[in-house]
């Protein structure tokens, strides 16, 4: 018995409807006993798309035909490595505390010194008080765009 090829296909769906569409696809697989589909992945941080693991694009097209909120298939395949990058937890940049001195490493404030006002770890953002401006300036930027200067 030969091993079947498993490919990953991106399905475009209406934003916010990823879970509902995934459940409808699951129900269709169960009722029609479709064996060519291996998994359905609906990631919370991937809006407007569902990933389907299947043997062929024709199996996916049959699966999604007539399903509400499905906008079609995206061109090409998704590599397994790309999916693992999306699924795996991203390591948030340096651990910052309120009052730390940082240097902005990219964006319009690159190279400027700033002081940390607050850190929102859930969003991966940090609020900074830019020290090199003529007037008080607070900005919110991603935590991976700052480098710790001194505590």
VMD Tcl script that draws the C-alpha trace (Angstrom):
set ca {
  {0.00 0.00 0.00}
  {1.49 3.34 -1.06}
  {1.57 6.37 1.21}
  {-0.85 9.10 0.17}
  {0.47 12.61 -0.39}
  {-0.84 15.17 2.06}
  {-0.97 18.78 0.92}
  {-2.22 21.91 2.66}
  {-4.64 24.25 0.87}
  {-5.82 27.69 2.01}
  {-9.56 28.34 1.76}
  {-10.70 31.97 1.68}
  {-13.69 32.62 3.93}
  {-15.58 35.65 5.20}
  {-13.66 37.20 8.10}
  {-14.99 36.05 11.46}
  {-16.68 32.96 9.98}
  {-13.69 30.61 10.16}
  {-15.04 28.42 12.99}
  {-18.56 28.20 11.54}
  {-17.29 27.24 8.11}
  {-14.92 24.67 9.66}
  {-17.83 23.04 11.47}
  {-19.90 22.95 8.26}
  {-16.99 21.35 6.40}
  {-16.57 18.79 9.18}
  {-20.25 17.91 8.99}
  {-20.05 17.50 5.21}
  {-17.04 15.18 5.57}
  {-18.90 13.02 8.11}
  {-22.20 12.80 6.22}
  {-20.65 12.18 2.78}
  {-17.83 10.00 4.13}
  {-15.11 11.92 2.27}
  {-11.80 10.09 2.83}
  {-9.55 12.46 0.90}
  {-9.63 15.18 3.60}
  {-7.37 14.65 6.62}
  {-7.76 17.80 8.70}
  {-9.27 21.27 8.89}
  {-7.28 23.99 10.64}
  {-8.92 27.26 11.75}
  {-6.35 29.41 13.51}
  {-7.43 32.37 15.66}
  {-4.56 34.53 14.39}
  {-5.26 33.79 10.70}
  {-8.36 35.83 9.81}
  {-10.25 35.07 6.60}
  {-8.61 31.71 5.92}
  {-9.00 28.04 6.83}
  {-6.32 25.48 6.05}
  {-7.43 22.07 4.76}
  {-5.12 19.06 4.63}
  {-6.11 16.89 1.67}
  {-4.88 14.60 -1.09}
  {-5.73 16.89 -4.01}
  {-7.20 20.29 -4.85}
  {-10.16 18.59 -6.52}
  {-11.11 16.95 -3.21}
  {-11.03 20.37 -1.53}
  {-13.10 21.97 -4.30}
  {-15.75 19.25 -3.91}
  {-15.73 19.78 -0.14}
  {-16.18 23.57 -0.27}
  {-18.68 23.79 -3.14}
  {-21.92 25.43 -2.04}
  {-20.79 26.17 1.53}
  {-21.90 29.57 2.76}
  {-19.18 32.16 3.55}
  {-16.57 30.29 1.46}
  {-14.96 32.66 -1.04}
  {-12.84 30.05 -2.85}
  {-9.38 28.52 -2.74}
  {-6.16 30.48 -2.62}
  {-3.65 29.63 -5.35}
  {-0.87 27.16 -4.62}
  {0.03 25.03 -1.66}
  {1.06 25.91 1.87}
  {4.20 24.21 3.16}
  {4.14 22.24 6.38}
  {6.92 24.48 7.75}
  {4.78 27.60 7.22}
  {1.92 26.00 9.17}
  {4.24 25.03 12.00}
  {5.51 28.62 12.18}
  {1.92 29.90 12.45}
  {0.92 27.30 15.04}
  {4.02 27.44 17.25}
  {4.05 30.07 19.94}
  {6.18 33.03 18.97}
  {8.79 34.07 21.47}
  {8.08 37.66 22.39}
  {11.13 39.92 22.21}
  {12.98 41.10 25.27}
  {11.21 41.02 28.61}
  {10.61 44.66 29.41}
  {9.42 46.33 32.58}
  {7.95 49.77 33.18}
  {10.75 52.29 33.49}
  {13.31 50.38 31.37}
  {15.35 52.40 28.88}
  {15.17 51.07 25.33}
  {16.35 51.92 21.83}
  {13.89 51.71 18.94}
  {15.38 49.40 16.27}
  {12.97 49.97 13.35}
  {10.17 52.17 12.14}
  {9.95 55.96 12.04}
  {11.53 56.31 15.51}
  {14.53 54.07 14.73}
  {17.64 54.94 16.71}
  {15.78 57.01 19.31}
  {16.03 56.40 23.04}
  {12.79 55.83 24.92}
  {11.43 54.84 28.31}
  {8.88 52.04 28.74}
  {5.52 53.34 30.02}
  {3.56 50.07 29.79}
  {3.83 46.59 28.27}
  {0.90 44.64 26.75}
  {2.22 41.07 26.45}
  {-1.04 39.70 25.01}
  {-0.76 42.03 21.99}
  {3.04 42.02 21.91}
  {3.12 45.81 22.12}
  {4.92 48.32 24.29}
  {4.03 51.97 25.01}
  {7.09 54.19 24.98}
  {7.86 57.75 26.00}
  {10.27 59.04 23.32}
  {12.99 60.96 25.18}
  {14.58 62.71 22.18}
  {11.50 64.71 21.15}
  {10.98 68.40 21.98}
  {7.59 67.67 23.53}
  {6.17 64.66 25.45}
  {5.54 61.91 22.87}
  {4.08 58.51 23.66}
  {3.97 55.82 20.96}
  {2.79 52.21 20.86}
  {4.99 49.87 18.85}
  {5.57 46.08 18.62}
  {7.90 44.80 21.33}
  {10.18 43.19 18.73}
  {11.07 46.68 17.41}
  {12.86 47.72 20.61}
  {16.17 46.75 22.18}
  {16.83 47.02 25.90}
  {19.48 49.70 26.66}
  {19.53 49.62 30.45}
  {17.21 48.65 33.27}
}
mol new
graphics top color blue
foreach p $ca { graphics top sphere $p radius 0.5 }
foreach p [lrange $ca 0 end-1] q [lrange $ca 1 end] { graphics top cylinder $p $q radius 0.2 }
display resetview
